[in-house]
Amino acid sequence: MKPWQQSALRAIPPVNEILETPTGQRLLAERARALVVDAVGEALDALRRKIAAAASEEELAVLDRSPEGLAADAAARLSRRLRPRLRRVINATGVVIHTNMGRAPLAEEAVAAIVDIAGRYNNLELDLSTGERGSRYAHVEALLAELTGAEAAMVVNNNAAAVLLMLSALAAGKEVVVSRGELVEIGGSFRVPDVMKQGGARLVEVGTTNKTHPRDYEEAIGPETCALLKVHRSNFRLEGFTAEVSVAELARIAHRHGLPCLVDWGSGVMLDLSRYGLPHEATMPELIAAGADLVTFSGDKLLGAPQGGFIVGRRDLVERCRRHPLTRAVRVDKLTLAGIEATLKLYLEPERAAERIPAVRMLTASREQIAPRAEALAGKLRAAGIACEVIDGVSRAGGGALPGVDLPTRLVAVAHPAPQEVEARLRAFDPPVMVRIQAGLLLLDPRTLWDDELDVVVSALRSAIV
Ligand SMILES: *Cc1c(COP(=O)(O)O)cnc(C)c1O
Protein backbone atom coordinates (compact mmCIF):
# COMPACT_ATOMS: atom_id res chain seq x y z
CA MET A 1 0.00 0.00 0.00
CA LYS A 2 1.27 3.47 -0.93
CA PRO A 3 1.84 6.17 1.76
CA TRP A 4 -0.98 8.31 0.29
CA GLN A 5 -3.36 5.37 0.68
CA GLN A 6 -2.25 4.78 4.27
CA SER A 7 -2.82 8.42 5.18
CA ALA A 8 -6.25 8.35 3.45
CA LEU A 9 -7.20 5.31 5.54
CA ARG A 10 -6.08 7.10 8.72
CA ALA A 11 -8.18 10.14 7.77
CA ILE A 12 -11.48 8.20 7.46
CA PRO A 13 -14.01 9.75 9.89
CA PRO A 14 -14.94 7.65 12.92
CA VAL A 15 -18.42 6.16 13.33
CA ASN A 16 -19.63 8.71 15.93
CA GLU A 17 -18.75 11.59 13.68
CA ILE A 18 -20.88 10.06 10.90
CA LEU A 19 -23.74 9.44 13.32
CA GLU A 20 -23.64 13.09 14.39
CA THR A 21 -24.30 14.43 10.90
CA PRO A 22 -27.89 15.52 10.11
CA THR A 23 -28.43 12.37 8.04
CA GLY A 24 -26.94 10.23 10.79
CA GLN A 25 -29.25 11.84 13.36
CA ARG A 26 -32.27 11.31 11.12
CA LEU A 27 -31.40 7.62 10.70
CA LEU A 28 -31.01 7.19 14.47
CA ALA A 29 -34.39 8.84 15.04
CA GLU A 30 -36.09 6.49 12.56
CA ARG A 31 -34.32 3.17 13.00
CA ALA A 32 -32.83 0.94 15.67
CA ARG A 33 -29.30 2.01 16.54
CA ALA A 34 -27.77 -1.40 15.76
CA LEU A 35 -29.14 -1.31 12.19
CA VAL A 36 -27.80 2.21 11.63
CA VAL A 37 -24.37 1.36 13.05
CA ASP A 38 -24.22 -1.73 10.79
CA ALA A 39 -25.03 0.37 7.74
CA VAL A 40 -22.37 2.94 8.66
CA GLY A 41 -19.91 0.07 9.11
CA GLU A 42 -20.73 -1.20 5.63
CA ALA A 43 -20.27 2.27 4.15
CA LEU A 44 -16.86 2.55 5.86
CA ASP A 45 -15.79 -0.92 4.68
CA ALA A 46 -16.73 0.00 1.14
CA LEU A 47 -14.70 3.21 1.36
CA ARG A 48 -11.66 1.32 2.74
CA ARG A 49 -11.85 -1.15 -0.15
CA LYS A 50 -12.01 1.71 -2.65
CA ILE A 51 -9.00 3.43 -1.08
CA ALA A 52 -7.04 0.18 -1.16
CA ALA A 53 -7.98 -0.39 -4.80
CA ALA A 54 -7.21 3.17 -5.95
CA ALA A 55 -4.46 3.32 -8.55
CA SER A 56 -3.59 7.00 -8.11
CA GLU A 57 -4.12 9.99 -5.84
CA GLU A 58 -6.46 11.44 -8.46
CA GLU A 59 -8.75 8.45 -8.03
CA LEU A 60 -8.81 9.07 -4.29
CA ALA A 61 -9.69 12.70 -4.82
CA VAL A 62 -13.09 11.85 -6.33
CA LEU A 63 -14.13 9.58 -3.43
CA ASP A 64 -16.61 11.24 -1.06
CA ARG A 65 -14.89 10.78 2.31
CA SER A 66 -16.94 13.40 4.21
CA PRO A 67 -18.99 12.35 7.25
CA GLU A 68 -22.17 13.57 5.54
CA GLY A 69 -21.33 11.65 2.34
CA LEU A 70 -20.72 8.47 4.32
CA ALA A 71 -23.96 8.97 6.26
CA ALA A 72 -25.83 9.30 2.96
CA ASP A 73 -24.21 6.09 1.72
CA ALA A 74 -25.26 4.36 4.95
CA ALA A 75 -28.83 5.65 4.48
CA ALA A 76 -28.92 4.21 0.95
CA ARG A 77 -27.58 0.86 2.18
CA LEU A 78 -30.13 0.74 4.99
CA SER A 79 -33.04 1.49 2.69
CA ARG A 80 -31.86 -1.21 0.23
CA ARG A 81 -31.62 -3.66 3.10
CA LEU A 82 -35.10 -2.86 4.36
CA ARG A 83 -36.70 -2.87 0.91
CA PRO A 84 -38.83 -5.98 0.35
CA ARG A 85 -37.13 -8.70 -1.65
CA LEU A 86 -40.50 -9.83 -2.97
CA ARG A 87 -41.38 -6.77 -5.01
CA ARG A 88 -43.91 -5.47 -7.42
CA VAL A 89 -42.79 -5.90 -11.04
CA ILE A 90 -44.15 -4.36 -14.23
CA ASN A 91 -45.02 -7.06 -16.75
CA ALA A 92 -44.64 -5.74 -20.30
CA THR A 93 -44.15 -9.24 -21.74
CA GLY A 94 -47.80 -9.81 -22.61
CA VAL A 95 -47.72 -13.25 -20.94
CA VAL A 96 -50.90 -13.08 -18.87
CA ILE A 97 -50.26 -15.92 -16.41
CA HIS A 98 -46.54 -15.91 -15.71
CA THR A 99 -45.52 -18.24 -12.91
CA ASN A 100 -42.23 -16.34 -12.47
CA MET A 101 -44.23 -13.15 -11.93
CA GLY A 102 -46.68 -14.56 -9.42
CA ARG A 103 -49.35 -15.80 -11.86
CA ALA A 104 -52.72 -14.05 -11.65
CA PRO A 105 -52.85 -10.45 -10.39
CA LEU A 106 -55.96 -10.08 -8.26
CA ALA A 107 -59.13 -8.11 -8.75
CA GLU A 108 -59.44 -5.02 -6.57
CA GLU A 109 -62.37 -6.70 -4.84
CA ALA A 110 -60.13 -9.63 -3.89
CA VAL A 111 -57.35 -7.33 -2.67
CA ALA A 112 -59.83 -5.38 -0.53
CA ALA A 113 -61.21 -8.60 0.96
CA ILE A 114 -57.70 -9.77 1.84
CA VAL A 115 -56.80 -6.43 3.44
CA ASP A 116 -60.02 -6.48 5.44
CA ILE A 117 -59.31 -9.93 6.87
CA ALA A 118 -55.53 -9.74 7.22
CA GLY A 119 -55.08 -7.37 10.13
CA ARG A 120 -57.96 -8.40 12.39
CA TYR A 121 -59.73 -11.49 13.75
CA ASN A 122 -62.26 -13.30 11.60
CA ASN A 123 -64.65 -16.26 11.57
CA LEU A 124 -62.33 -18.64 9.69
CA GLU A 125 -63.37 -21.65 11.76
CA LEU A 126 -66.21 -20.12 13.72
CA ASP A 127 -69.87 -20.78 13.04
CA LEU A 128 -71.40 -17.40 13.84
CA SER A 129 -74.94 -18.82 14.05
CA THR A 130 -74.05 -21.16 16.94
CA GLY A 131 -70.81 -19.75 18.30
CA GLU A 132 -69.30 -23.22 17.87
CA ARG A 133 -66.39 -24.41 15.80
CA GLY A 134 -67.07 -24.15 12.07
CA SER A 135 -65.23 -25.30 8.94
CA ARG A 136 -62.89 -23.14 6.90
CA TYR A 137 -64.06 -25.06 3.86
CA ALA A 138 -67.64 -23.86 4.33
CA HIS A 139 -66.95 -20.26 3.28
CA VAL A 140 -66.76 -20.90 -0.44
CA GLU A 141 -68.52 -24.24 -0.83
CA ALA A 142 -72.00 -22.96 -1.64
CA LEU A 143 -70.59 -20.38 -4.02
CA LEU A 144 -68.51 -22.99 -5.86
CA ALA A 145 -71.49 -25.32 -6.01
CA GLU A 146 -73.61 -22.57 -7.53
CA LEU A 147 -70.95 -21.57 -10.06
CA THR A 148 -69.95 -25.06 -11.18
CA GLY A 149 -73.11 -27.07 -10.63
CA ALA A 150 -71.21 -29.47 -8.36
CA GLU A 151 -72.73 -30.89 -5.16
CA ALA A 152 -69.75 -30.09 -2.98
CA ALA A 153 -66.40 -28.33 -3.06
CA MET A 154 -63.27 -27.58 -1.07
CA VAL A 155 -60.11 -25.55 -1.56
CA VAL A 156 -56.56 -26.48 -0.58
CA ASN A 157 -53.17 -24.81 -0.96
CA ASN A 158 -52.71 -25.31 -4.71
CA ASN A 159 -53.77 -27.64 -7.51
CA ALA A 160 -50.78 -29.96 -7.11
CA ALA A 161 -51.97 -30.48 -3.53
CA ALA A 162 -55.55 -30.94 -4.73
CA VAL A 163 -54.52 -33.72 -7.13
CA LEU A 164 -52.31 -35.37 -4.51
CA LEU A 165 -55.11 -35.22 -1.95
CA MET A 166 -57.70 -36.54 -4.40
CA LEU A 167 -55.51 -39.53 -5.29
CA SER A 168 -54.45 -40.18 -1.69
CA ALA A 169 -58.03 -40.11 -0.46
CA LEU A 170 -59.64 -42.07 -3.29
CA ALA A 171 -57.01 -44.22 -4.94
CA ALA A 172 -54.27 -45.25 -2.46
CA GLY A 173 -53.37 -48.88 -3.01
CA LYS A 174 -55.60 -49.14 -6.06
CA GLU A 175 -55.27 -48.69 -9.81
CA VAL A 176 -56.05 -45.49 -11.69
CA VAL A 177 -56.31 -45.59 -15.48
CA VAL A 178 -54.75 -42.67 -17.42
CA SER A 179 -54.06 -42.09 -21.11
CA ARG A 180 -50.39 -42.11 -22.18
CA GLY A 181 -51.13 -38.85 -23.99
CA GLU A 182 -51.88 -37.16 -20.65
CA LEU A 183 -48.88 -38.17 -18.51
CA VAL A 184 -47.71 -34.59 -18.49
CA GLU A 185 -45.07 -32.61 -16.66
CA ILE A 186 -46.15 -29.16 -15.54
CA GLY A 187 -43.50 -26.63 -14.55
CA GLY A 188 -40.84 -29.22 -13.76
CA SER A 189 -42.00 -30.13 -10.28
CA PHE A 190 -45.38 -31.65 -11.10
CA ARG A 191 -45.37 -34.89 -13.10
CA VAL A 192 -48.56 -36.89 -13.24
CA PRO A 193 -46.85 -40.30 -12.76
CA ASP A 194 -44.89 -38.98 -9.76
CA VAL A 195 -47.95 -37.48 -8.12
CA MET A 196 -49.78 -40.78 -8.61
CA LYS A 197 -46.92 -42.62 -6.91
CA GLN A 198 -46.84 -40.08 -4.08
CA GLY A 199 -50.58 -40.54 -3.59
CA GLY A 200 -50.07 -44.31 -3.37
CA ALA A 201 -52.06 -45.02 -6.55
CA ARG A 202 -50.90 -47.51 -9.16
CA LEU A 203 -50.84 -45.95 -12.59
CA VAL A 204 -52.30 -48.00 -15.43
CA GLU A 205 -51.28 -46.37 -18.71
CA VAL A 206 -53.51 -46.87 -21.71
CA GLY A 207 -53.45 -45.86 -25.36
CA THR A 208 -50.45 -44.39 -27.12
CA THR A 209 -48.85 -40.95 -27.09
CA ASN A 210 -51.07 -39.67 -29.89
CA LYS A 211 -54.20 -41.83 -29.73
CA THR A 212 -56.33 -43.18 -26.93
CA HIS A 213 -59.70 -44.83 -27.65
CA PRO A 214 -62.65 -45.67 -25.41
CA ARG A 215 -61.85 -49.39 -25.74
CA ASP A 216 -58.36 -48.76 -24.29
CA TYR A 217 -59.94 -47.66 -21.03
CA GLU A 218 -62.55 -50.44 -21.14
CA GLU A 219 -59.91 -53.13 -21.55
CA ALA A 220 -57.76 -51.74 -18.72
CA ILE A 221 -60.51 -51.80 -16.11
CA GLY A 222 -60.08 -54.69 -13.66
CA PRO A 223 -60.92 -55.64 -10.08
CA GLU A 224 -58.22 -53.31 -8.71
CA THR A 225 -59.34 -50.26 -10.71
CA CYS A 226 -60.78 -47.49 -8.55
CA ALA A 227 -61.04 -44.57 -10.98
CA LEU A 228 -60.47 -43.26 -14.50
CA LEU A 229 -58.45 -40.04 -14.60
CA LYS A 230 -58.34 -37.35 -17.25
CA VAL A 231 -55.55 -34.76 -17.15
CA HIS A 232 -55.52 -31.48 -19.04
CA ARG A 233 -52.39 -31.30 -21.21
CA SER A 234 -52.01 -27.67 -20.11
CA ASN A 235 -48.69 -26.75 -21.68
CA PHE A 236 -48.60 -28.52 -25.02
CA ARG A 237 -50.87 -29.37 -27.89
CA LEU A 238 -51.37 -32.68 -29.66
CA GLU A 239 -51.86 -32.17 -33.38
CA GLY A 240 -52.14 -34.37 -36.46
CA PHE A 241 -53.10 -38.05 -36.25
CA THR A 242 -54.67 -37.96 -32.81
CA ALA A 243 -57.63 -39.22 -30.83
CA GLU A 244 -58.64 -38.74 -27.25
CA VAL A 245 -61.61 -39.65 -25.14
CA SER A 246 -63.70 -36.69 -24.01
CA VAL A 247 -64.64 -36.19 -20.37
CA ALA A 248 -68.27 -37.01 -21.22
CA GLU A 249 -67.27 -40.28 -22.86
CA LEU A 250 -64.83 -41.15 -20.11
CA ALA A 251 -67.50 -40.47 -17.48
CA ARG A 252 -69.92 -42.80 -19.32
CA ILE A 253 -67.33 -45.59 -19.37
CA ALA A 254 -66.47 -45.03 -15.71
CA HIS A 255 -70.10 -45.02 -14.61
CA ARG A 256 -70.88 -48.19 -16.60
CA HIS A 257 -68.27 -49.88 -14.43
CA GLY A 258 -69.38 -48.20 -11.22
CA LEU A 259 -66.20 -46.08 -11.07
CA PRO A 260 -65.70 -42.34 -10.58
CA CYS A 261 -64.32 -40.18 -13.38
CA LEU A 262 -61.65 -37.85 -11.95
CA VAL A 263 -60.44 -34.80 -13.86
CA ASP A 264 -57.37 -32.60 -13.28
CA TRP A 265 -58.18 -29.58 -15.40
CA GLY A 266 -55.37 -27.24 -14.30
CA SER A 267 -56.36 -23.84 -15.53
CA GLY A 268 -59.90 -23.61 -14.14
CA VAL A 269 -61.72 -21.63 -16.81
CA MET A 270 -65.15 -20.52 -15.64
CA LEU A 271 -66.32 -18.47 -18.64
CA ASP A 272 -66.90 -19.59 -22.22
CA LEU A 273 -63.80 -18.19 -23.93
CA SER A 274 -65.23 -18.72 -27.42
CA ARG A 275 -67.43 -15.69 -26.75
CA TYR A 276 -64.23 -13.65 -26.88
CA GLY A 277 -62.88 -15.14 -30.08
CA LEU A 278 -60.64 -17.62 -28.26
CA PRO A 279 -60.65 -21.40 -28.79
CA HIS A 280 -63.22 -23.12 -26.62
CA GLU A 281 -61.87 -24.49 -23.33
CA ALA A 282 -64.15 -26.75 -21.31
CA THR A 283 -65.39 -24.72 -18.34
CA MET A 284 -65.87 -26.06 -14.85
CA PRO A 285 -69.70 -26.18 -15.17
CA GLU A 286 -69.33 -28.00 -18.50
CA LEU A 287 -67.06 -30.64 -16.95
CA ILE A 288 -69.48 -31.24 -14.10
CA ALA A 289 -72.41 -31.37 -16.53
CA ALA A 290 -70.42 -33.84 -18.68
CA GLY A 291 -70.42 -36.25 -15.74
CA ALA A 292 -67.03 -35.68 -14.10
CA ASP A 293 -67.29 -36.89 -10.51
CA LEU A 294 -64.43 -34.79 -9.18
CA VAL A 295 -62.59 -31.94 -10.89
CA THR A 296 -59.47 -30.22 -9.59
CA PHE A 297 -58.11 -26.89 -10.83
CA SER A 298 -55.80 -24.01 -9.87
CA GLY A 299 -56.93 -20.71 -8.39
CA ASP A 300 -54.19 -18.54 -9.85
CA LYS A 301 -54.29 -19.53 -13.50
CA LEU A 302 -57.21 -18.47 -15.71
CA LEU A 303 -59.62 -18.26 -12.79
CA GLY A 304 -57.67 -15.14 -11.78
CA ALA A 305 -57.85 -15.78 -8.03
CA PRO A 306 -55.16 -16.30 -5.37
CA GLN A 307 -53.10 -19.49 -5.39
CA GLY A 308 -55.35 -22.37 -4.44
CA GLY A 309 -56.34 -25.88 -5.42
CA PHE A 310 -60.03 -26.51 -5.98
CA ILE A 311 -61.76 -29.86 -5.64
CA VAL A 312 -65.36 -29.82 -6.84
CA GLY A 313 -67.81 -32.63 -7.50
CA ARG A 314 -69.75 -35.42 -5.80
CA ARG A 315 -70.43 -34.85 -2.13
CA ASP A 316 -69.29 -38.29 -0.94
CA LEU A 317 -65.96 -37.97 -2.78
CA VAL A 318 -65.28 -34.41 -1.58
CA GLU A 319 -66.13 -35.63 1.93
CA ARG A 320 -63.50 -38.40 1.68
CA CYS A 321 -60.91 -35.81 0.60
CA ARG A 322 -61.85 -33.54 3.49
CA ARG A 323 -61.49 -36.33 6.05
CA HIS A 324 -58.07 -37.45 4.78
CA PRO A 325 -55.17 -36.56 7.14
CA LEU A 326 -53.26 -34.90 4.27
CA THR A 327 -55.93 -32.17 4.17
CA ARG A 328 -54.45 -30.66 7.30
CA ALA A 329 -51.03 -30.45 5.67
CA VAL A 330 -52.29 -28.71 2.55
CA ARG A 331 -54.97 -26.56 4.09
CA VAL A 332 -55.86 -23.21 2.67
CA ASP A 333 -54.98 -19.96 4.44
CA LYS A 334 -57.48 -17.29 5.54
CA LEU A 335 -56.06 -14.63 3.20
CA THR A 336 -56.37 -17.01 0.27
CA LEU A 337 -59.93 -17.82 1.20
CA ALA A 338 -60.84 -14.14 1.46
CA GLY A 339 -59.40 -13.47 -2.00
CA ILE A 340 -61.00 -16.55 -3.50
CA GLU A 341 -64.45 -15.76 -2.11
CA ALA A 342 -64.32 -12.20 -3.47
CA THR A 343 -63.13 -13.40 -6.88
CA LEU A 344 -65.78 -16.10 -7.10
CA LYS A 345 -68.50 -13.56 -6.20
CA LEU A 346 -67.52 -11.62 -9.33
CA TYR A 347 -68.29 -14.71 -11.41
CA LEU A 348 -71.92 -14.52 -10.28
CA GLU A 349 -72.08 -11.74 -12.92
CA PRO A 350 -69.97 -13.07 -15.81
CA GLU A 351 -69.66 -9.68 -17.57
CA ARG A 352 -68.40 -8.19 -14.36
CA ALA A 353 -65.92 -11.03 -13.94
CA ALA A 354 -64.48 -10.42 -17.41
CA GLU A 355 -64.11 -6.74 -16.61
CA ARG A 356 -62.92 -6.82 -13.00
CA ILE A 357 -60.64 -9.87 -12.85
CA PRO A 358 -57.33 -8.76 -14.40
CA ALA A 359 -56.28 -12.19 -15.72
CA VAL A 360 -59.64 -12.65 -17.46
CA ARG A 361 -59.74 -9.08 -18.74
CA MET A 362 -56.22 -9.34 -20.17
CA LEU A 363 -56.83 -12.75 -21.68
CA THR A 364 -60.00 -11.69 -23.43
CA ALA A 365 -58.77 -8.25 -24.58
CA SER A 366 -58.88 -7.93 -28.37
CA ARG A 367 -56.17 -6.33 -30.49
CA GLU A 368 -58.54 -3.39 -31.03
CA GLN A 369 -58.89 -2.90 -27.28
CA ILE A 370 -55.12 -3.04 -26.78
CA ALA A 371 -54.23 -0.75 -29.72
CA PRO A 372 -55.04 2.59 -27.99
CA ARG A 373 -52.81 1.70 -25.04
CA ALA A 374 -50.00 0.78 -27.45
CA GLU A 375 -50.42 4.14 -29.21
CA ALA A 376 -50.49 5.98 -25.88
CA LEU A 377 -47.29 4.27 -24.76
CA ALA A 378 -45.60 4.94 -28.11
CA GLY A 379 -46.63 8.62 -27.91
CA LYS A 380 -45.14 8.97 -24.42
CA LEU A 381 -41.92 7.25 -25.50
CA ARG A 382 -41.53 9.52 -28.53
CA ALA A 383 -42.22 12.57 -26.36
CA ALA A 384 -39.34 11.35 -24.18
CA GLY A 385 -37.09 11.14 -27.25
CA ILE A 386 -37.25 7.36 -27.69
CA ALA A 387 -37.98 6.24 -31.24
CA CYS A 388 -40.41 3.33 -31.50
CA GLU A 389 -42.98 1.69 -33.70
CA VAL A 390 -46.35 0.10 -33.04
CA ILE A 391 -46.60 -3.29 -34.75
CA ASP A 392 -48.86 -6.34 -34.85
CA GLY A 393 -47.84 -9.28 -32.68
CA VAL A 394 -49.12 -12.03 -30.43
CA SER A 395 -49.36 -12.45 -26.66
CA ARG A 396 -49.58 -15.72 -24.74
CA ALA A 397 -51.90 -16.90 -21.99
CA GLY A 398 -48.96 -18.65 -20.26
CA GLY A 399 -49.15 -20.59 -16.99
CA GLY A 400 -50.07 -23.94 -18.50
CA ALA A 401 -53.20 -22.56 -20.11
CA LEU A 402 -54.26 -22.38 -23.76
CA PRO A 403 -50.95 -23.76 -25.13
CA GLY A 404 -50.09 -22.60 -28.62
CA VAL A 405 -52.97 -20.13 -28.75
CA ASP A 406 -51.97 -16.80 -30.33
CA LEU A 407 -53.65 -13.78 -28.73
CA PRO A 408 -53.43 -10.99 -31.36
CA THR A 409 -52.02 -7.80 -29.88
CA ARG A 410 -50.32 -4.49 -30.74
CA LEU A 411 -46.71 -4.21 -29.60
CA VAL A 412 -44.48 -1.20 -29.09
CA ALA A 413 -41.12 -2.07 -30.66
CA VAL A 414 -37.93 -0.23 -29.71
CA ALA A 415 -34.78 -0.78 -31.76
CA HIS A 416 -31.45 -0.73 -29.89
CA PRO A 417 -28.01 -2.06 -30.83
CA ALA A 418 -27.71 -3.87 -27.47
CA PRO A 419 -31.22 -5.00 -26.50
CA GLN A 420 -29.93 -7.53 -23.92
CA GLU A 421 -28.18 -4.76 -22.01
CA VAL A 422 -31.28 -2.58 -22.05
CA GLU A 423 -33.37 -5.54 -20.88
CA ALA A 424 -30.98 -6.08 -17.95
CA ARG A 425 -31.15 -2.40 -16.98
CA LEU A 426 -34.95 -2.44 -17.16
CA ARG A 427 -34.89 -5.45 -14.84
CA ALA A 428 -32.67 -3.51 -12.41
CA PHE A 429 -35.00 -0.49 -12.45
CA ASP A 430 -37.21 0.29 -9.45
CA PRO A 431 -39.79 -1.10 -10.08
CA PRO A 432 -38.31 -3.71 -12.41
CA VAL A 433 -39.82 -3.74 -15.91
CA MET A 434 -39.94 -7.07 -17.75
CA VAL A 435 -39.96 -7.00 -21.56
CA ARG A 436 -39.53 -9.39 -24.49
CA ILE A 437 -36.68 -9.38 -26.98
CA GLN A 438 -37.41 -10.74 -30.43
CA ALA A 439 -35.32 -10.46 -33.59
CA GLY A 440 -33.11 -7.90 -31.85
CA LEU A 441 -36.05 -5.63 -30.92
CA LEU A 442 -37.27 -4.73 -27.46
CA LEU A 443 -40.98 -5.47 -27.45
CA LEU A 444 -43.48 -4.02 -24.99
CA ASP A 445 -46.89 -5.68 -24.92
CA PRO A 446 -49.56 -3.41 -23.37
CA ARG A 447 -51.87 -6.42 -22.85
CA THR A 448 -50.40 -6.96 -19.37
CA LEU A 449 -49.89 -3.28 -18.47
CA TRP A 450 -52.21 -1.11 -16.45
CA ASP A 451 -52.77 2.43 -17.72
CA ASP A 452 -51.08 3.85 -14.65
CA GLU A 453 -47.92 1.86 -15.44
CA LEU A 454 -47.22 3.51 -18.80
CA ASP A 455 -45.35 6.48 -17.32
CA VAL A 456 -43.15 4.20 -15.22
CA VAL A 457 -42.30 2.15 -18.31
CA VAL A 458 -41.28 5.36 -20.07
CA SER A 459 -39.05 6.46 -17.15
CA ALA A 460 -37.49 3.00 -17.02
CA LEU A 461 -36.71 3.04 -20.74
CA ARG A 462 -35.32 6.55 -20.54
CA SER A 463 -32.89 5.51 -17.86
CA ALA A 464 -32.10 2.16 -19.52
CA ILE A 465 -31.40 3.47 -23.02
CA VAL A 466 -28.09 5.29 -22.94
C1 LIG B 1 -51.00 -26.11 -13.34
C2 LIG B 1 -51.45 -27.51 -13.25
C3 LIG B 1 -51.23 -28.26 -12.11
C4 LIG B 1 -50.51 -27.70 -10.91
O1 LIG B 1 -51.29 -26.68 -10.35
P1 LIG B 1 -50.66 -25.66 -9.28
O2 LIG B 1 -51.77 -24.75 -8.95
O3 LIG B 1 -49.51 -25.02 -9.95
O4 LIG B 1 -50.22 -26.48 -8.11
C5 LIG B 1 -51.67 -29.55 -12.07
N1 LIG B 1 -52.30 -30.11 -13.13
C6 LIG B 1 -52.53 -29.40 -14.26
C7 LIG B 1 -53.24 -30.07 -15.40
C8 LIG B 1 -52.13 -28.07 -14.36
O5 LIG B 1 -52.35 -27.37 -15.48
The ligand as a MOL file (V3000), in Angstrom:
LIG
                    3D

  0  0  0     0  0            999 V3000
M  V30 BEGIN CTAB
M  V30 COUNTS 15 15 0 0 0
M  V30 BEGIN ATOM
M  V30 1 C -50.9990 -26.1070 -13.3400 0
M  V30 2 C -51.4520 -27.5060 -13.2480 0
M  V30 3 C -51.2280 -28.2630 -12.1080 0
M  V30 4 C -50.5150 -27.6950 -10.9050 0
M  V30 5 O -51.2860 -26.6780 -10.3470 0
M  V30 6 P -50.6550 -25.6620 -9.2760 0
M  V30 7 O -51.7680 -24.7460 -8.9460 0
M  V30 8 O -49.5080 -25.0200 -9.9460 0
M  V30 9 O -50.2250 -26.4760 -8.1070 0
M  V30 10 C -51.6690 -29.5530 -12.0720 0
M  V30 11 N -52.3030 -30.1070 -13.1290 0
M  V30 12 C -52.5340 -29.4040 -14.2630 0
M  V30 13 C -53.2390 -30.0710 -15.4030 0
M  V30 14 C -52.1250 -28.0740 -14.3620 0
M  V30 15 O -52.3520 -27.3740 -15.4830 0
M  V30 END ATOM
M  V30 BEGIN BOND
M  V30 1 1 1 2
M  V30 2 1 2 3
M  V30 3 2 2 14
M  V30 4 1 3 4
M  V30 5 2 3 10
M  V30 6 1 4 5
M  V30 7 1 5 6
M  V30 8 2 6 7
M  V30 9 1 6 8
M  V30 10 1 6 9
M  V30 11 1 10 11
M  V30 12 2 11 12
M  V30 13 1 12 13
M  V30 14 1 12 14
M  V30 15 1 14 15
M  V30 END BOND
M  V30 END CTAB
M  END
